[in-house]
Amino acid sequence: MRNRAFSGSVYLLGMLATAVLTALALPVLLAPPAARGWASWHRRRAGRLLGVQDGGRQPGGRRYLAWALTHVAVGFPLGLAALICLGNILVAAVVLPLWWAFPVNERPSLFSVLDVHVGDWTTALVGGSVQIAVLGAAAWWVLPALARLHARLSLAVLAPSARERLTERVDVLTRSRVGVVDAHGTELQRIERDLHDGTQARLVTIAMQVGLARESLADDPDAVATLLEQAHETAEEAMVELRTVLQTIYPPILADRGLDGALTALAARSYVPVHIELADLGALSASVEAVAYYVIAEALTNVTKHAAATRVGLRVERAGGVLSIEVTDDGGGGVDERRGTGVAGIRRRVAALDGAVRIDSPPGGPTTLAVQVPCA
């Protein structure tokens, strides 16, 4: 509550200053670059006060000018009210105890607007306490409400239009589609490489061994048993490699045990102890299950390789049409996506389903990977 009152007061005082600057610089703000930067700064500031994530979309059209006029018309009186409120608290706390040091005709008054001059200690102490209590209550409850009111008004005026939101949505889907196509091509190349270098090579070896056994059947019957045994071992190795490749396409454990059982198995196999919380997820599509399994498997692998963690928390829940995944570890933090930590692959897979990825990893930890995937 204290932080809310403080942030509200600071917001209103800053709003008063910026409203005056906006009024003085209104001709300059008619230029789109200046107006865009000024309005965007205020939008981010309002978003932080309300706890609303800034989408980063720049408003367009005439909303810059509309916001500037609204900011001056609304911000100036609200900011002035905050200044008067906080200023009178300062007067009561600092000036009134020293009322006796002022000349008689210049002694301070209570609440200024009431024009009740202080002439004795009783008026100074009682009146000052009442002034601090009343204005303090206003600063505690009213000023934050006024600040949130102005912040909501700023966000409403600067909100993108339906056409701009549609344009942004098309941009996001275009980037997601490009990423999905690239990821799909990379995945096909990897599968082809694994099959060519592994399974295909072993099948060729089996064919050669069987061919040699057939040729040696008449001349060297004793060598046939050895060749057939080698061919049998090579066939088993080929099946293992083929099974591994198939698991990267769609893990069979999902089909056998479902996502709940697959995640429980992942947690049991993890080198770092995992505390898992699984809510009732209901029926999920195969694509959503595969992405969720991959994200969690990759996250646990990253924790084992890079985090130096002693404990991992995994929480998976479903709220309406959104599947939420959160992986938290107590490791060293400082995740850098540019150093090949697998986060880029997670982002591509989640983007393919129009999901969102958020990573919070300050130096020293902890690290939290939060993923949301539509699953309606």
C-alpha positions as CSV (number, residue, x, y, z in Angstrom):
1,M,0.0,0.0,0.0
2,R,2.8,2.4,0.8
3,N,4.5,1.7,-2.5
4,R,1.2,2.4,-4.2
5,A,0.7,5.8,-2.5
6,F,4.3,6.8,-3.2
7,S,4.2,5.7,-6.8
8,G,0.8,7.5,-7.3
9,S,2.2,10.7,-5.8
10,V,5.3,10.6,-7.9
11,Y,3.3,9.8,-11.0
12,L,1.0,12.8,-10.4
13,L,3.9,15.2,-9.7
14,G,5.6,14.0,-12.9
15,M,2.4,14.4,-14.7
16,L,2.1,18.0,-13.6
17,A,5.6,18.7,-14.9
18,T,5.1,16.9,-18.2
19,A,1.7,18.6,-18.7
20,V,3.3,22.0,-18.4
21,L,6.1,20.9,-20.8
22,T,3.5,19.5,-23.2
23,A,1.6,22.7,-23.2
24,L,4.7,24.8,-23.8
25,A,6.0,22.5,-26.5
26,L,2.7,21.7,-28.2
27,P,3.8,23.2,-31.6
28,V,6.9,21.0,-31.5
29,L,4.9,17.9,-30.6
30,L,2.9,18.3,-33.8
31,A,5.9,16.8,-35.6
32,P,5.3,13.0,-35.7
33,P,8.8,11.9,-34.4
34,A,8.7,14.1,-31.4
35,A,5.1,13.3,-30.6
36,R,5.7,9.5,-31.0
37,G,8.6,9.4,-28.6
38,W,6.9,11.6,-26.0
39,A,3.6,9.7,-26.1
40,S,5.4,6.3,-26.1
41,W,7.3,7.3,-23.0
42,H,4.1,8.2,-21.2
43,R,2.4,5.0,-22.4
44,R,5.2,2.9,-20.9
45,R,5.0,5.0,-17.7
46,A,1.3,4.5,-17.4
47,G,1.7,0.8,-18.1
48,R,4.2,0.4,-15.3
49,L,1.9,2.1,-12.9
50,L,-1.0,-0.1,-13.8
51,G,1.1,-3.3,-14.2
52,V,0.1,-3.6,-17.8
53,Q,2.7,-5.0,-20.2
54,D,3.5,-2.6,-23.1
55,G,2.8,-4.2,-26.4
56,G,5.3,-1.9,-28.1
57,R,2.9,-1.0,-30.8
58,Q,3.3,2.7,-31.8
59,P,0.0,4.6,-32.0
60,G,-0.6,6.4,-35.2
61,G,-2.9,8.9,-36.8
62,R,-4.1,11.9,-34.9
63,R,-4.0,10.2,-31.5
64,Y,-0.7,11.9,-30.6
65,L,-2.3,15.3,-30.8
66,A,-5.4,14.0,-29.0
67,W,-3.3,12.6,-26.2
68,A,-1.3,15.8,-25.9
69,L,-4.4,17.9,-25.5
70,T,-5.9,15.4,-23.1
71,H,-2.7,15.3,-21.1
72,V,-2.6,19.0,-20.7
73,A,-6.4,19.3,-19.9
74,V,-6.5,16.5,-17.3
75,G,-2.9,16.2,-16.2
76,F,-2.4,19.8,-15.1
77,P,-5.3,20.0,-12.6
78,L,-4.7,16.5,-11.2
79,G,-1.0,17.2,-10.8
80,L,-1.7,20.5,-9.2
81,A,-4.0,18.8,-6.7
82,A,-1.2,16.4,-5.8
83,L,1.3,19.3,-5.5
84,I,-1.1,21.2,-3.2
85,C,-1.8,18.1,-1.1
86,L,1.8,17.2,-0.6
87,G,2.9,20.8,-0.2
88,N,0.5,21.4,2.7
89,I,1.7,18.2,4.4
90,L,5.2,19.6,4.1
91,V,4.1,22.9,5.6
92,A,2.4,21.2,8.5
93,A,5.4,18.9,9.2
94,V,8.1,21.6,8.9
95,V,6.8,25.1,9.0
96,L,4.0,25.0,11.6
97,P,6.3,23.8,14.4
98,L,8.4,27.0,13.7
99,W,5.4,29.4,13.4
100,W,6.7,31.5,16.3
101,A,9.9,32.3,14.2
102,F,7.8,34.2,11.6
103,P,6.7,37.8,12.0
104,V,3.2,38.1,13.3
105,N,1.7,39.2,10.0
106,E,3.6,36.5,8.1
107,R,2.8,33.5,10.2
108,P,1.7,30.4,8.2
109,S,-2.0,29.4,8.0
110,L,-3.6,26.0,8.1
111,F,-4.7,24.4,4.8
112,S,-3.9,27.7,3.1
113,V,-7.3,28.0,1.6
114,L,-8.9,28.1,5.1
115,D,-6.7,31.0,6.0
116,V,-6.5,30.0,9.7
117,H,-3.4,31.7,11.0
118,V,-1.4,30.0,13.7
119,G,-1.1,32.2,16.8
120,D,-0.4,29.7,19.6
121,W,1.0,26.3,20.3
122,T,-2.4,24.6,20.6
123,T,-3.4,25.7,17.1
124,A,0.0,24.8,15.7
125,L,0.1,21.3,17.2
126,V,-3.6,20.3,17.0
127,G,-4.2,22.0,13.7
128,G,-1.0,20.7,12.2
129,S,-1.8,17.1,13.3
130,V,-5.3,17.4,11.7
131,Q,-3.8,18.8,8.5
132,I,-1.3,16.0,8.2
133,A,-3.9,13.3,9.0
134,V,-6.5,14.6,6.5
135,L,-4.0,15.4,3.7
136,G,-2.1,12.2,4.5
137,A,-5.3,10.2,4.0
138,A,-5.9,12.0,0.7
139,A,-2.3,11.2,-0.4
140,W,-2.8,7.5,0.7
141,W,-6.1,6.9,-1.0
142,V,-7.1,9.6,-3.4
143,L,-3.8,10.4,-5.1
144,P,-3.2,6.8,-6.3
145,A,-6.7,6.6,-7.6
146,L,-6.2,9.9,-9.5
147,A,-2.9,8.6,-10.9
148,R,-4.5,5.3,-12.1
149,L,-7.4,7.3,-13.6
150,H,-4.9,9.4,-15.7
151,A,-2.9,6.3,-16.6
152,R,-6.0,4.5,-17.9
153,L,-7.0,7.6,-19.8
154,S,-3.6,7.8,-21.4
155,L,-3.6,4.1,-22.4
156,A,-7.2,4.5,-23.8
157,V,-6.3,7.5,-25.9
158,L,-3.0,6.0,-27.1
159,A,-4.5,2.5,-27.7
160,P,-4.0,1.2,-31.3
161,S,-7.0,1.1,-33.5
162,A,-8.7,-2.1,-34.7
163,R,-6.9,-1.7,-38.0
164,E,-3.5,-1.3,-36.3
165,R,-4.1,-4.3,-34.1
166,L,-5.0,-6.3,-37.1
167,T,-1.8,-5.2,-38.9
168,E,0.2,-6.1,-35.8
169,R,-1.5,-9.5,-35.7
170,V,-0.6,-10.1,-39.3
171,D,3.0,-9.1,-38.7
172,V,3.2,-11.5,-35.8
173,L,1.6,-14.4,-37.7
174,T,3.9,-13.7,-40.7
175,R,7.0,-13.9,-38.5
176,S,5.7,-17.0,-36.8
177,R,5.0,-18.7,-40.1
178,V,8.5,-17.9,-41.3
179,G,10.0,-19.3,-38.1
180,V,7.8,-22.4,-38.4
181,V,8.9,-23.0,-42.0
182,D,12.5,-22.5,-41.1
183,A,12.2,-24.8,-38.1
184,H,10.4,-27.4,-40.1
185,G,13.1,-27.3,-42.8
186,T,15.8,-27.6,-40.1
187,E,14.0,-30.5,-38.5
188,L,13.6,-32.3,-41.8
189,Q,17.3,-31.9,-42.5
190,R,18.2,-33.2,-39.1
191,I,15.9,-36.3,-39.6
192,E,17.4,-36.9,-43.0
193,R,20.9,-36.6,-41.7
194,D,20.2,-39.0,-38.8
195,L,18.6,-41.5,-41.1
196,H,21.4,-41.2,-43.7
197,D,24.3,-41.3,-41.3
198,G,22.9,-43.8,-38.9
199,T,20.1,-46.0,-39.8
200,Q,20.8,-46.1,-43.6
201,A,24.4,-46.9,-43.0
202,R,23.6,-49.8,-40.7
203,L,21.1,-51.2,-43.2
204,V,23.7,-51.1,-45.9
205,T,26.1,-52.9,-43.5
206,I,23.4,-55.6,-42.8
207,A,22.9,-56.1,-46.6
208,M,26.6,-56.5,-47.1
209,Q,26.9,-59.0,-44.2
210,V,24.0,-61.0,-45.4
211,G,25.4,-61.0,-48.9
212,L,28.8,-62.2,-47.6
213,A,27.0,-64.9,-45.6
214,R,25.2,-66.1,-48.7
215,E,28.4,-66.3,-50.7
216,S,30.2,-68.1,-48.0
217,L,27.4,-70.6,-47.4
218,A,29.0,-73.2,-49.8
219,D,32.8,-72.4,-49.3
220,D,33.0,-71.5,-45.6
221,P,29.9,-72.6,-43.6
222,D,31.6,-71.7,-40.3
223,A,31.9,-68.0,-41.3
224,V,28.2,-67.8,-42.0
225,A,27.2,-68.0,-38.4
226,T,29.6,-65.2,-37.5
227,L,28.3,-63.0,-40.3
228,L,24.7,-63.6,-39.4
229,E,25.4,-62.8,-35.8
230,Q,27.0,-59.5,-36.8
231,A,24.1,-58.8,-39.1
232,H,21.7,-59.4,-36.2
233,E,23.6,-57.1,-33.9
234,T,23.7,-54.4,-36.6
235,A,19.9,-54.8,-37.1
236,E,19.3,-54.2,-33.4
237,E,21.5,-51.1,-33.4
238,A,19.6,-49.8,-36.5
239,M,16.3,-50.3,-34.7
240,V,17.5,-48.4,-31.7
241,E,18.7,-45.5,-33.8
242,L,15.4,-45.5,-35.8
243,R,13.4,-45.5,-32.5
244,T,15.5,-42.5,-31.3
245,V,14.8,-40.6,-34.5
246,L,11.1,-41.3,-34.2
247,Q,11.0,-40.1,-30.6
248,T,12.3,-36.7,-31.7
249,I,9.3,-36.4,-34.1
250,Y,6.6,-37.4,-31.6
251,P,7.6,-39.1,-28.3
252,P,5.9,-42.5,-28.1
253,I,5.5,-42.0,-24.3
254,L,2.9,-39.3,-25.0
255,A,0.8,-41.8,-26.9
256,D,1.3,-44.5,-24.2
257,R,1.0,-42.5,-21.0
258,G,-0.3,-39.0,-22.0
259,L,1.3,-35.7,-21.1
260,D,0.9,-36.3,-17.3
261,G,2.7,-39.6,-17.4
262,A,5.3,-38.3,-19.8
263,L,6.2,-35.3,-17.6
264,T,6.3,-37.5,-14.5
265,A,8.8,-39.7,-16.3
266,L,10.9,-36.7,-17.4
267,A,11.0,-35.4,-13.8
268,A,12.0,-38.9,-12.6
269,R,14.9,-39.1,-15.1
270,S,16.2,-35.6,-14.4
271,Y,19.6,-35.3,-12.8
272,V,18.4,-32.3,-10.7
273,P,15.5,-33.1,-8.3
274,V,12.2,-31.8,-9.7
275,H,9.2,-30.8,-7.7
276,I,6.3,-31.2,-10.1
277,E,2.8,-29.7,-9.8
278,L,0.3,-31.0,-12.4
279,A,-3.2,-29.7,-12.5
280,D,-6.1,-31.4,-14.4
281,L,-5.1,-30.6,-18.0
282,G,-8.1,-32.2,-19.7
283,A,-7.9,-33.3,-23.3
284,L,-5.1,-31.7,-25.3
285,S,-4.3,-31.9,-29.0
286,A,-1.2,-33.9,-30.1
287,S,0.6,-30.8,-31.2
288,V,0.1,-29.0,-27.9
289,E,1.3,-32.1,-26.0
290,A,4.3,-32.4,-28.2
291,V,5.3,-28.8,-27.8
292,A,4.8,-28.9,-24.0
293,Y,6.9,-32.1,-23.7
294,Y,9.6,-30.6,-25.8
295,V,9.7,-27.3,-23.9
296,I,9.9,-29.0,-20.5
297,A,12.5,-31.6,-21.7
298,E,14.7,-28.8,-23.2
299,A,14.3,-26.7,-20.0
300,L,15.3,-29.6,-17.8
301,T,18.3,-30.3,-20.1
302,N,19.4,-26.7,-19.9
303,V,19.1,-26.7,-16.1
304,T,21.3,-29.8,-15.9
305,K,23.9,-28.4,-18.4
306,H,24.1,-24.8,-17.5
307,A,22.4,-23.7,-14.3
308,A,24.3,-25.6,-11.6
309,A,21.0,-25.8,-9.7
310,T,20.0,-28.1,-6.8
311,R,16.3,-27.9,-7.3
312,V,13.7,-27.4,-10.1
313,G,10.1,-26.5,-9.7
314,L,7.7,-27.5,-12.6
315,R,4.1,-26.3,-12.6
316,V,1.7,-27.1,-15.5
317,E,-1.9,-25.9,-15.4
318,R,-4.7,-25.1,-17.8
319,A,-6.9,-22.0,-17.5
320,G,-9.6,-22.0,-20.1
321,G,-8.0,-22.2,-23.5
322,V,-4.4,-21.6,-22.3
323,L,-1.9,-24.2,-21.2
324,S,0.6,-22.5,-18.8
325,I,4.1,-24.0,-18.1
326,E,6.5,-22.6,-15.5
327,V,9.9,-24.0,-14.9
328,T,11.9,-22.5,-12.1
329,D,15.4,-23.4,-10.9
330,D,17.7,-22.1,-8.1
331,G,20.8,-21.9,-10.2
332,G,23.1,-19.1,-11.1
333,G,20.8,-17.3,-13.6
334,G,22.0,-15.0,-16.3
335,V,20.5,-16.9,-19.2
336,D,21.9,-15.6,-22.5
337,E,19.8,-16.7,-25.5
338,R,22.6,-15.9,-27.8
339,R,24.9,-18.5,-26.4
340,G,23.0,-21.6,-27.6
341,T,21.0,-22.4,-24.5
342,G,18.1,-23.9,-26.5
343,V,15.8,-21.0,-25.8
344,A,15.6,-20.1,-29.4
345,G,14.3,-23.5,-30.3
346,I,11.7,-23.3,-27.5
347,R,10.6,-19.9,-28.8
348,R,10.2,-21.3,-32.4
349,R,8.1,-24.3,-31.3
350,V,5.9,-22.2,-29.0
351,A,5.4,-19.5,-31.7
352,A,4.3,-22.2,-34.1
353,L,1.2,-22.6,-31.9
354,D,0.8,-18.8,-31.4
355,G,2.1,-19.1,-27.8
356,A,4.3,-16.8,-25.7
357,V,7.6,-17.3,-23.9
358,R,8.9,-15.2,-21.0
359,I,12.3,-15.7,-19.3
360,D,13.3,-14.1,-16.1
361,S,16.9,-14.9,-15.3
362,P,18.8,-12.2,-13.3
363,P,22.5,-12.8,-12.5
364,G,22.7,-15.0,-9.5
365,G,19.3,-16.5,-10.1
366,P,16.7,-17.8,-9.8
367,T,15.6,-18.5,-13.4
368,T,12.0,-18.8,-14.4
369,L,10.8,-20.0,-17.8
370,A,7.1,-19.2,-18.4
371,V,5.3,-20.5,-21.4
372,Q,1.7,-20.1,-22.5
373,V,0.2,-22.1,-25.3
374,P,-3.3,-21.8,-26.7
375,C,-5.0,-25.2,-26.3
376,A,-8.7,-24.5,-27.0
